[in-house]
Amino acid sequence: MKTTTRLSIVLFSLLLLLLSAVGVAAQNGSQASQRAFALSSTPRAPTRPPAAAPDIIGGEDAPPDAWPWMTALVFSDAANDFEAQFCGGSLIAPNWVLTAAHCVEELLSPSEVQVIVGAYDLTNAPPRINVKRFIIHQDYNPSTVDSDIALLELEKPSNQPLAPVIGPDNSTLAAPGVMATVIGWGTTNAVKPVFPTILQQVSVPIVSNETCNESQSYDGAVTPNMLCAGYAEGGKDSCQGDSGGPLMVPNGDSWVQAGIVSWGYECAAPNLYGVYTRVSNFKAWIETRTGPLDAPTPTPTSTPTASPTPTATVTSTPTPTLTPTSTSTPTSTPTSAPSHRLYLSLMWHD
């Protein structure tokens, strides 16, 4: 009887081990077949949040070759570019990519990340370039998300056109009311994540820091090193997965980068604008690392046309794909941590 009982126990234990192994294999297979990114449900504003990332809400497919400096940051140990992409960036010098500090703050080594410069369709992307080093701004504060800016030095130069960077001498190009365009591969649905393979763009008006800091918005959390963009009624915004990507403003017939996708509460919600790193405050810091940024400006010909002259009010948007939702009664500002617009990869960083 004891022998029979022990044999039964052994057989039962072996069965449990077999079922456990099958379950683990099935789970791994499922993770490998999808873009296993988690979106933070925490509102986007100050104290240390779980890593999260933005996508474009209320936008449209960008025209091919419209943003040749657009860069995808990808995990180097993931072979599939679509699954590996976790942040955006912009090529500002042949060997340098500009992105958000929160995109790279948890990386242990530059070898963990690669970049795809000139990316458009992540299922048919150009070759990757290795990263030699990354530099996070010395004043970056993860709790307040202030000085959310970083540079990636590439192991070899790219010959793609460069994104011109706004400086303090022409900061009026990003004055309140100016229509800006933000681009990225972030989620296109704020409720149920839907990640596009094609680069998205959406046009949103610059909003003053005073408006962005009102009690129904961010209640003082927006610092002078940040700028806001979006509609009071919501409907158009960057979102999880767009972190690190550029916010571009018109400069005559060309474009300059005025912002870096950084953080915000929710996505495309009324009075909760997208918050961006104010690039003009950091041009001197950038040039001490990259050297002078005086590359010629390529002219986009098929992107949304925006007026470079600051206006007091904005009555329409160049992107026709989504009509802004009607204005709703403002709710009190959440007091929990700000959510980065960055993907947290459960697949590659357990």
N, C-alpha and C positions, 0 to 999 in steps of 0.2 A: 504494500500500500504506500509506504514512504517513497519507494522507488518510482512508482507510478505518479505520485504527486510531484516529485522533483522533476520528472520528465515533462510533466504537463507545464510546470512553471518555466522550464527551459524553453519549451516550444512556444509558449505564450510570449516570453521575452523576445525570442527571435522574431516572432510575428510583429511585435511592437516596433523593433528596430527596423524591420523591413518597411513597415508603413511609414515610419518617420523619415527614412531615406527617400522614399517615393515622394513624400510631401515636400521635402527640401528641394528635390530636383525639380518638381513642378513649380515651386515658388521661384527658383532661380531662372527657369525657362520663361516664366511670365515676366520677370523683371527685365530679362534680356530682350524681350520683344516689344517693350514700350519705353516711352520717354519718361523714366521714373523720377519725375520731379515733384516735390511737394510745395504747395503754395501756403504761405503763412496766412492763417485766419486772423492774425493780430493786426489791428489798425497800423497805418504807416506813420509813426511819429515817436519822438525821443524816449529812450532807455534801450538797453541792449536787446534787440529782437532776434528770433531765430532767423537764419539766413533765408531770404526769399528773393524773387526776381520778377520784373515787369514785362508785359507784352502790350501790343497796341489795341486799344478799344475804340471802336467807331471809325476805324480807318479803312484802308484799301491796299491792294497790292501796289508796291512801288514800281514804277516803270523800270525795266532793265537798264542798267548802266547810269541811272539817275544819281546814285550816291556811291561813286566808285571807291571812296575812302572807307566805306562801312566795313567793320571788322567783327567777326564772330570769335569769341573766346570759347575754346573747347577743352575738355579734359583730355590729356594726351593718352590715357590708357583706354579710351573708348574709340573703337574704330569707326563707328557710324557717326557722321558729322551731325546729323539731326539729333540723335540721342546725346551726343557729347556737348552740344552748345549749352552754355549756362549764363553767358553775359554778352553784352555788346561792347564795342569800342570804336575808335576812329584813328585812322592813320594820319598823323600830323607831321611826320618827318619820315624819310625812307626807312629808318631803323627804329621808329618810336610809335607806339600806340597809346592813346589817351583813353582811360577808363575810370571807373569808380573804385575807390579804395576798398569798399566792402565786397567787391568782386574777388579780390585777391588776398584779403587780410588773413584768411585761414589756410592759405596754401603754405606748405612746408618748404617747397622748392620750386624754382622756375620750371623744372622739368615736368611738373604736374600739369602745366597749361601750354597749349599751342594756340596760334591765331590763324584765322582764314581771312586774308585781306581781299576786299572786293567781292565778298560773298553776297549771293542773291538768293539762289535756290539751294537749300541745305542738303538736298538729295543729289545735287550735281555741282558741288563746290570746288573752287580752285584748291591746289595743294596747300597743306598746312606749313606754317613757319614756326620753328622752335623759338622759345623765349630765353634770352640770355640772363635777364634779371628783371625784377620788378621793384619799383620805388613807390612806397606809400608816403603821402604827405606827412611830415613830422607832427602836424597839428591835428591830424584826423582823430575824431572823437567818436567811438562806436556808440556811445550812449546818446549823444545829440545828433550824430551823423554830420557834424560840422567838418568842413575841409575834406569832403568825400571825393578825393581825387587821387589817381595813381598813374604811373607811367610803366609801360612794358618796353624794355629794350629788346629788339629782335636779334637773332643770331646772324641773319643776313638781311640786306635791304630789300624792300619791295619797290617795284617800279610803278605801282598804282598812283593815280593822282592823290594829292594831299588835301586834307580838310584844313582850310584856313581857320585860325584861332582868333577870337575876338580879344582885344586888349582894352585897358582902361581908357585909352584915348578915343576909342569908338564904341564905348559901352552904351551910348544912346541908341545904337542899332537894336538893342534888346530892351527898349523902353516899354512901359506898360501900354498895351494896345497893339503892339506889333504882332503880326501873325508869324508864328514859328512853326517849324515842322519837326516832328520827332519820329524816329525810325527804329525798328527792331523786330525781333522774332518772338516777342512775348505773347502771352495768352490773349486771344481776341474775345474772350468771354470772361467777365469778372466773377461769375457764379460757378460755372462749370468749365474748367480749363480746357481750352482748345488751342493747340500750338500749331502755327502755320509753318510750312517749309519755305514759303516765299516771303521775302522781306516786305514788311508792312510800313506804311507811313500814315500820319494823321496831322492835320494842321490845327493848332490851338493858339489862342492869344496869350501874350505875356500879361501877367497880373502883378500889380504892385505888391511889395512885401507888406505894406500896411493892410491891404485887403486880405492877403493870405494869412495874416496874423490876427484877424478879427476873431471874436469868441466863437462864432459859428463855424470857423475854419480851423486854424491851427493854434490859435490862442497864445501867440508869442513864441512858438517853437521854431519859427523860420528865422534864421540868422542872416546877417548881411552877406555871408558867403553862399547864400542860396538864392534862387529865383523860382518863381511859380509860373505855371502856365495851365490854362484850361478854361472851362466855362462854369459860371456860377450854377447853371442848371445841370451840369454834368453831361455825360453822353460821349465824350471824347477824351482820351487820356492814354498815357503809357500805363503799363501794368506789370504783373509778375513776369519775369523773363526778359524785360527790356533794360535792366540795370546796366549802367556803363555806356549805353549808347548815346549818340549825340542829339542835342536839340539845336537845330540850325535856324538862323534868321537870314533874311535877304540883305544883300549889300549891293545895291544896283542890280546888275544882271547876274550876280553870282551869290554865293552863300558864305557865311562864316559860322563857326560853332560857338554858340553862346552858353550852352548848358550840357550837363552830363546827367542822364537819368539816375536819380538817387533814391527817393523814398516818397511815401504818402500814405494816408489812411484810405483803405478800400481802393477801388479803381473807378474812375468816371462817375463818382457820386456827387450830388449837389454840394457845392461849397467846399469840397475837399479836392483841391487842385493838385496836380502833379508837382513835386518839388525836385529841383535840379541843382546841381552844383553850379555856382556862378563863375564861369570860366574866366571872365575878364579880371577877376581878383587874383588869379593864379598864373597869369601869363609870364610874369617875371620868374616865378618858381619853375615853371616849365622850361623856359629858355636857359636857365642855369644848368639844366641837365641835358637838353637836346641841342643847344646852340640856337642862334637866331632862326626864327620861323618866318622866312620871307619867300616861301614858294609861291609861284603864280597860282591864281584861283581858277579852277575849272568852272565852266558855266553850265549848270544843269538846264536842259531845254525842255524836258517833259514832266517836270515835277510841278506841284501846285504853285501858282503864282501868288506871291504875297507882297503887300505894299511895304517898302522899307521905311516909309514915313510913319513915325509913331502917331497913333490916333487915340482920341479920348475914349471912344467906344468902338466895339466890334459888333457889326450887325449880321455878318455872315461868315461862313467858313469855306475854303476852297474844296474841301473833301465832301462829296455828295452822298457818301454811302450811308450815313446815319444822321437823322435829324435829332438834335439835342433834345433830351427829355424835358418836359415842362418843369418849371421851377416848383420845388416842394418846400414845405416849411422846414427851416434849418433845425437840426437836432443838436443836442449838446455835444461838444467835442470829446471823443474818447480820450481816456487818460492813460491807456496802456501803451506798450512799446510801439515805436514807428516800424513799419514794415518796409524793408528794402525791396526794390524791384528786381530781385535776383532769384535764380532758381537754386533750391537746395537739392543736390543730387543724392538720393538715397541709394542709387545704384552704384555710384563710383566712390562715394565717401561715406562709408557706413559709420 
